[in-house]
Amino acid sequence: MAQVRAKTLCFVDNGIRHEGDVFEYDGPKNTNLEYLSGAPKEVAKEKQVEAEEVTTEEAPAKKWTPKAKRASAD
């Protein structure tokens, strides 16, 4: 685990960390933290590639049809 110091008020490891708080952190690189000892965890390249390749399927094209008009009861 890396020893880190919070640069700003941030939410890390299910807790609010105030500026200057020193604690252990075992997660991916975070720009709100200053690494005192140890190094940030590397995110696997495979996971980054998978996230980039995810595509959403488009809904089949349906033509819009208006509802039938109702005769007024007046």
C-alpha positions as CSV (number, residue, x, y, z in Angstrom):
1,M,0.0,0.0,0.0
2,A,1.2,3.5,-0.8
3,Q,1.3,6.2,1.8
4,V,-0.4,9.3,0.5
5,R,-1.3,12.9,1.6
6,A,-4.6,14.5,0.4
7,K,-3.9,17.7,-1.6
8,T,-7.5,18.9,-1.3
9,L,-10.8,17.9,0.4
10,C,-11.7,14.6,-1.4
11,F,-13.7,11.4,-0.9
12,V,-11.3,8.4,-0.9
13,D,-11.8,4.9,0.4
14,N,-15.3,5.6,1.7
15,G,-14.3,8.5,3.7
16,I,-13.8,12.3,3.4
17,R,-10.1,13.2,3.6
18,H,-9.2,16.8,4.5
19,E,-6.2,18.7,3.0
20,G,-3.0,17.4,4.6
21,D,-4.4,14.0,5.9
22,V,-1.9,11.2,5.6
23,F,-3.2,7.7,5.1
24,E,-2.6,4.4,3.2
25,Y,-4.2,4.1,-0.2
26,D,-4.3,1.0,-2.5
27,G,-6.2,2.2,-5.5
28,P,-5.6,3.6,-9.0
29,K,-3.8,6.9,-9.5
30,N,-5.6,9.8,-8.0
31,T,-4.8,13.4,-8.9
32,N,-6.1,14.6,-5.5
33,L,-3.4,12.6,-3.7
34,E,0.4,13.2,-3.2
35,Y,2.3,9.9,-3.1
36,L,4.8,9.9,-0.2
37,S,5.9,6.3,-0.4
38,G,5.0,3.6,-2.8
39,A,3.5,4.0,-6.2
40,P,0.0,4.2,-7.6
41,K,-1.6,1.0,-8.8
42,E,-1.4,0.6,-12.5
43,V,-4.7,0.0,-14.3
44,A,-4.5,-3.0,-16.5
45,K,-4.3,-2.0,-20.2
46,E,-6.8,-4.8,-21.1
47,K,-9.5,-3.1,-18.9
48,Q,-8.8,0.3,-20.5
49,V,-9.1,-1.2,-24.0
50,E,-12.3,-3.0,-23.1
51,A,-13.8,0.2,-21.8
52,E,-13.0,2.0,-25.0
53,E,-14.3,-0.7,-27.2
54,V,-17.7,-0.9,-25.5
55,T,-20.4,0.1,-28.0
56,T,-24.1,0.5,-27.4
57,E,-26.5,-1.2,-29.6
58,E,-28.9,1.2,-31.3
59,A,-32.6,0.5,-31.1
60,P,-34.2,-0.7,-34.3
61,A,-35.5,2.2,-36.3
62,K,-39.3,2.5,-35.7
63,K,-41.4,5.0,-37.5
64,W,-43.4,7.2,-35.2
65,T,-47.1,7.0,-35.6
66,P,-49.5,9.6,-34.1
67,K,-52.3,8.5,-31.9
68,A,-55.8,8.6,-33.4
69,K,-57.6,11.9,-32.9
70,R,-60.6,11.8,-30.6
71,A,-63.8,13.7,-31.4
72,S,-64.6,16.1,-28.7
73,A,-67.6,15.4,-26.5
74,D,-68.9,19.0,-26.5
